[in-house]
Amino acid sequence: MDRLGIAPARIMLIASVAACAMLIIYSMQAVQSAFVLLHERANTLSHHGNPVVVAALALVIAFIISTEARLRRLSQRAVAARVDAMHRARLDSLTGLPNRRSFEAAMNDRGEKPSLVGVILLDIDDFRALRNAHGRHRADALLREFACRLAGAAPLGSTVARLHGDEFGIVTLLQAGMKLDRICEGLMRDMVLPYYPDGRACQMSLSIGAAVLPDDGATPDDAVNAAQLALEQAKRGGGRAWRRFDTSMANAATLTNALRVQLRPALASGQFVPYYQPIVRLATGEIDGFEVLARWQHPERGLLMPDEFISIADEQNECGQLSLALLRHVIQDAKHWPAHWHFAFNATPGQLRDLIDFVHDPDLLPGDMLDPQRIVLEITENALLTDMELARAVVKHMHRGGSRVVLDDFGTGYANFRHLRELDVDGIKIDKSFVQDMLADPRSEACVRAILALGQSLEVSVTAEGVETAETASRLLDMGCHYAQGYLYSRPVSAAAVASFTGQTRLSPQAA
């Protein structure tokens, strides 16, 4: 029976309901037969003029009629209850939308029709961090409002479902003139407008993956898998985007699966190395330190970027070992470089505890250690907000050892003034999306000025990321920014290339 997709417990429930229904039917039939027999007997006795017997038979007949009516009501209630239970089993309890079971049924039903079917998967970006920042009850209210808006934004006749957590799905027949890209673009536009789950505005972003049956998959399952690959591609690029499936994504998935198998052996054989991007003092152009970025020197595919393997390391719980491998390299490289240079490490939530231990426990790194005062831990807002208790412990532990903590990509997550006060960070890095647009967009420049004013008020350093032109650097300096990082000065380079910086007192734009 399991192969038919029917659980044994459900079979027992159906059998029980059927048995009850049969019993009620047989009871009703018995009552009807008794009624007919008594009615005939009453007619016979009435002709013989026995009033006592006739009255008794009348009472019995009335009782039988009442019992039959009661049995009919019980039967109707049992059927209604069963129908209601079946209906509720196909709905999501939080949002009232159809659930995954209904979504799959809709896929199978529409997949049998000779027409194009659009499959759209939606995922709210960094929803876990948003829930931690705003609380579970407000996050649930946000999901309900999101679901209501999604149901209204989807094409008429679509099945809109909540699949799991913050992931939703849409199945729609693509009628003549309907284009999947227009639907997705409309959703990206309509679904990111501010939400007001409890009367207060809440902003969020989402990622979308889309596919078409049968163009992108011969079966409904294939089309859903294709949409899932497109969704993963959208999220891999930082989210806030939609992607339509193409065959290159399937090839990329094959390569990713290969990397999953190869990652642990690559860690053991030393294939992961640090690349360094300079952080300069805007006022003087002097190198203050470097951001340490992971690279995988793959023997077949060449140099791989972090977005190709960090998520794999995270899911395999190997981020700690990756941090250790990078730190070992940095310790050896730093021996030949100026002692005042510091090294900033990015940390995912899975790396936080391990990186703290590596920095401050000499037993884990035999031989020479890097002075903890030269270590800076860069953590994104959302990584911190995933676990605020851990965030506090991270900052305290790093400060106790003499290291610093900087809030990375500031302005793109869900941090607020309370978090800045409680975390007591040493610096803020302005996200490059604000810096790169500030010359052309007055609102972006206003955001940069606001962050600089905040840093000044908190007495913490501020670093601008993504500085690519001398004009941008000059404007930042005039605004009071302390440090800069970007292609204007240098792309991330290997340890061998850093050697060319060691004799320079200033890092000019020509070094890029």
Secondary structure as GFF3:
##gff-version 3
##sequence-region A 1 512
A	DSSP	three_ten_helix	2	4	.	.	.	ID=ss1
A	DSSP	alpha_helix	8	48	.	.	.	ID=ss2
A	DSSP	alpha_helix	51	88	.	.	.	ID=ss3
A	DSSP	alpha_helix	100	111	.	.	.	ID=ss4
A	DSSP	beta_strand	117	124	.	.	.	ID=ss5
A	DSSP	alpha_helix	127	134	.	.	.	ID=ss6
A	DSSP	alpha_helix	136	153	.	.	.	ID=ss7
A	DSSP	beta_strand	159	164	.	.	.	ID=ss8
A	DSSP	beta_strand	167	173	.	.	.	ID=ss9
A	DSSP	alpha_helix	180	190	.	.	.	ID=ss10
A	DSSP	beta_strand	206	213	.	.	.	ID=ss11
A	DSSP	alpha_helix	220	236	.	.	.	ID=ss12
A	DSSP	beta_strand	242	244	.	.	.	ID=ss13
A	DSSP	alpha_helix	247	268	.	.	.	ID=ss14
A	DSSP	beta_strand	272	281	.	.	.	ID=ss15
A	DSSP	beta_strand	287	298	.	.	.	ID=ss16
A	DSSP	beta_strand	302	304	.	.	.	ID=ss17
A	DSSP	three_ten_helix	306	308	.	.	.	ID=ss18
A	DSSP	alpha_helix	310	315	.	.	.	ID=ss19
A	DSSP	alpha_helix	319	334	.	.	.	ID=ss20
A	DSSP	beta_strand	342	347	.	.	.	ID=ss21
A	DSSP	three_ten_helix	349	351	.	.	.	ID=ss22
A	DSSP	alpha_helix	352	360	.	.	.	ID=ss23
A	DSSP	three_ten_helix	362	364	.	.	.	ID=ss24
A	DSSP	three_ten_helix	372	374	.	.	.	ID=ss25
A	DSSP	beta_strand	375	380	.	.	.	ID=ss26
A	DSSP	alpha_helix	381	385	.	.	.	ID=ss27
A	DSSP	alpha_helix	388	401	.	.	.	ID=ss28
A	DSSP	beta_strand	404	410	.	.	.	ID=ss29
A	DSSP	alpha_helix	417	423	.	.	.	ID=ss30
A	DSSP	beta_strand	427	430	.	.	.	ID=ss31
A	DSSP	alpha_helix	432	437	.	.	.	ID=ss32
A	DSSP	alpha_helix	442	458	.	.	.	ID=ss33
A	DSSP	beta_strand	461	464	.	.	.	ID=ss34
A	DSSP	alpha_helix	470	478	.	.	.	ID=ss35
A	DSSP	beta_strand	483	484	.	.	.	ID=ss36
A	DSSP	alpha_helix	495	498	.	.	.	ID=ss37
A	DSSP	three_ten_helix	499	501	.	.	.	ID=ss38
A	DSSP	three_ten_helix	509	511	.	.	.	ID=ss39
###
